[in-house]
Amino acid sequence: MKLADQVRKKFANVSPNNASLLSGFSEKHNSWVLRTKYEYGVCIEIDNDKEINESFANASLYTGFYSIEGDEKHLLLFSSTDENLRYEFAGICAIFLEIGDNGEKREELLKDPLKWWKQWKSMIGNKSVDQTIHGVLGELLFLYYLRLNTEISEESWQGPLGGSVDIQTPVKDYEVKTSTIKYNDVVTISGQYQLSSDKDLALIFIKLEESNQGVSIEKIIGKLVDLGMDYSELNKLVTRSGIKEKSVSRKIEFKLLELREYQVDEKFPYFDMNSFKNTALTQHIVQFTYKLNLSGLSYSHLELDLS
């Protein structure tokens, strides 16, 4: 039986919180199909000092200790939560489990799991994930700016919770937009209420550039903790944004090029649903998105020392 077919069969038959050894591998290259309460996948043993925690779309690659037939093992798991794609996912799992003619593929995988993960991700695109990275970093950078100048807490950060604005303070609210396009001042306003607040409101525009000597999500969390914020709460919010603890996404570094503050007032161009005359009709508008060109608009330049 082909490996992919064997994996598919075990996906269908292995019960939750159990593992089943795949045939056709030597003891040195033992491989299992494993099911947890919420996901299914394949796994192999890996050195205890290797820690991986990546996710993309409905797939994850991570390490952990699991008991198989009473023997605790440190495993590298490649898993999915989408039961509707079991057939297709089994084919990718078969590629993941390949050992090569002399075991070289398995050795390469165990030596650098992230290399395999990045190659797999590139096949289906990672644009949305990259946008999440610099978007979350931008919000954390401005949270750090505010923390240096005001007595805000981690609870002020509402972006990962789906708030109408990203950061709330007692006297003012902030919507944060981040771009890695150096010469473009266009931002996307997602929804008719994104620039809506009962308090004073500002749009924060941040420009970043990927750099080997910059600031990462991991580093800025550390800086916020040094200023008295709670690590567990910040970690929970970053994870909720889709960037897991210990993932490589948290370590990607960016250089801060610019930090601007635009006051959202009568001189700022945006759609205010409350200003439309025909309020009966606007009740039927449930979502709209528009692009806003910030070029030529008045703003304040904010200084942020990250050294």
Summary of the structure (lengths in Angstrom):
residues: 307
radius of gyration: 23.5
end to end distance: 58.1
largest distance: 73.8
contacts: 861
relative contact order: 0.11
helix: 36%
strand: 29%
